[in-house]
Amino acid sequence: MRASLLIGALAVAVVAVAGCSNAPVAPQAPSAAPTPVPRKKVEQGVRGQITAETATSWTVTTAKGKAFTVTISPQTVFGTKAAPATAAQLPVGTAVRVTGQRAGATVTATRIAPAKAQAAPTPAPTT
């Protein structure tokens, strides 16, 4: 019986010593590469004057004379967050800034807002 007690105590001592050893720990496998953050779609648009309007599309002509077809959808927002507007508040002749996906001369509008007034150039004084 003493022998079995001695073997049991020796086994416990071996397990305890093995758990407290200074042996180097195997390095962990590198974790998977972090998942890339999806990029937000870059929106483009156009700035110009409204030259024609229908219920589903407008024509906006830039200062350089290039005409863009602006597609209007139920998701199109008018005005800004600070100053919401309606399509009726942006009649033909209004200077606007259109934000949306641009493909060639067509812009699918996500937002149409009045363009900020640009200061007229100051004429040079005459002497």
C-alpha positions as CSV (number, residue, x, y, z in Angstrom):
1,M,0.0,0.0,0.0
2,R,2.9,2.3,0.7
3,A,4.2,1.7,-2.7
4,S,0.9,2.8,-4.4
5,L,0.8,5.9,-2.2
6,L,4.3,6.7,-3.1
7,I,3.6,6.2,-6.8
8,G,0.5,8.4,-6.6
9,A,2.4,11.2,-4.7
10,L,5.2,11.0,-7.2
11,A,2.7,11.3,-10.1
12,V,1.1,14.4,-8.6
13,A,4.6,15.9,-8.1
14,V,5.5,15.2,-11.7
15,V,2.3,16.9,-13.0
16,A,2.8,19.9,-10.7
17,V,6.4,20.4,-11.8
18,A,5.5,20.0,-15.5
19,G,2.9,22.7,-15.2
20,C,5.4,25.1,-13.6
21,S,8.3,24.5,-15.9
22,N,10.2,27.4,-17.6
23,A,10.0,25.7,-21.0
24,P,9.2,28.2,-23.7
25,V,5.6,28.3,-24.8
26,A,5.0,27.5,-28.4
27,P,4.1,30.7,-30.3
28,Q,0.4,31.0,-31.3
29,A,-0.4,30.9,-34.9
30,P,-0.9,34.3,-36.3
31,S,-4.5,35.4,-36.4
32,A,-6.2,35.9,-39.7
33,A,-5.6,39.3,-41.4
34,P,-8.1,41.9,-40.2
35,T,-11.1,42.2,-42.3
36,P,-10.8,45.3,-44.5
37,V,-13.3,48.0,-43.8
38,P,-15.6,48.3,-46.7
39,R,-15.1,51.6,-48.5
40,K,-17.9,54.0,-48.9
41,K,-18.9,54.6,-52.5
42,V,-17.4,57.8,-53.7
43,E,-20.1,60.0,-54.9
44,Q,-19.7,62.4,-57.7
45,G,-22.0,64.9,-59.2
46,V,-22.3,68.1,-61.1
47,R,-22.7,71.8,-60.4
48,G,-24.6,74.0,-62.7
49,Q,-27.9,75.6,-63.6
50,I,-31.2,73.7,-64.1
51,T,-32.1,74.2,-67.8
52,A,-35.0,71.7,-68.1
53,E,-37.1,69.5,-65.7
54,T,-39.5,66.5,-66.0
55,A,-40.8,64.4,-63.2
56,T,-38.0,61.8,-63.5
57,S,-35.0,63.8,-65.0
58,W,-33.6,67.3,-65.1
59,T,-31.0,68.8,-67.3
60,V,-28.2,70.7,-65.5
61,T,-25.8,72.7,-67.6
62,T,-22.4,73.6,-66.2
63,A,-20.7,77.0,-66.4
64,K,-18.6,75.6,-69.3
65,G,-21.8,74.7,-71.2
66,K,-21.8,70.9,-70.8
67,A,-25.3,69.5,-70.2
68,F,-25.9,66.6,-67.8
69,T,-29.0,64.5,-67.5
70,V,-29.8,64.2,-63.8
71,T,-32.0,61.2,-63.0
72,I,-34.5,61.8,-60.2
73,S,-35.8,58.9,-58.1
74,P,-38.0,58.6,-55.0
75,Q,-34.8,58.3,-53.0
76,T,-33.5,61.7,-54.2
77,V,-33.2,64.2,-51.4
78,F,-33.7,67.9,-52.1
79,G,-32.0,70.7,-50.1
80,T,-29.5,70.2,-47.3
81,K,-29.8,68.6,-43.9
82,A,-29.9,72.0,-42.4
83,A,-32.4,73.4,-45.0
84,P,-34.5,70.7,-46.6
85,A,-36.4,71.6,-49.7
86,T,-38.7,70.1,-52.3
87,A,-38.2,69.7,-56.0
88,A,-40.8,72.5,-56.6
89,Q,-38.5,74.9,-54.7
90,L,-35.7,74.3,-57.4
91,P,-37.3,75.6,-60.6
92,V,-35.6,76.0,-64.0
93,G,-32.9,78.6,-63.8
94,T,-31.8,77.7,-60.2
95,A,-28.1,77.1,-59.7
96,V,-27.7,73.6,-58.0
97,R,-25.2,71.2,-56.8
98,V,-26.1,67.5,-57.6
99,T,-24.6,64.7,-55.7
100,G,-24.8,61.1,-57.0
101,Q,-23.2,58.4,-59.1
102,R,-22.0,59.8,-62.4
103,A,-21.6,57.8,-65.6
104,G,-20.6,59.9,-68.6
105,A,-23.1,62.8,-68.9
106,T,-25.7,61.1,-66.6
107,V,-25.9,61.6,-62.8
108,T,-28.2,59.4,-60.7
109,A,-29.0,62.0,-58.0
110,T,-28.9,61.2,-54.3
111,R,-29.2,64.8,-53.3
112,I,-29.9,68.1,-55.2
113,A,-29.3,71.3,-53.3
114,P,-29.1,75.0,-54.2
115,A,-25.5,75.9,-55.0
116,K,-23.8,78.3,-52.6
117,A,-23.8,81.8,-54.0
118,Q,-20.3,82.6,-55.3
119,A,-19.1,86.1,-54.9
120,A,-18.7,88.1,-58.0
121,P,-15.2,89.0,-58.8
122,T,-14.3,92.4,-57.6
123,P,-13.2,94.7,-60.5
124,A,-9.7,96.1,-60.2
125,P,-9.8,99.8,-59.3
126,T,-9.0,102.2,-62.2
127,T,-6.4,104.8,-61.7
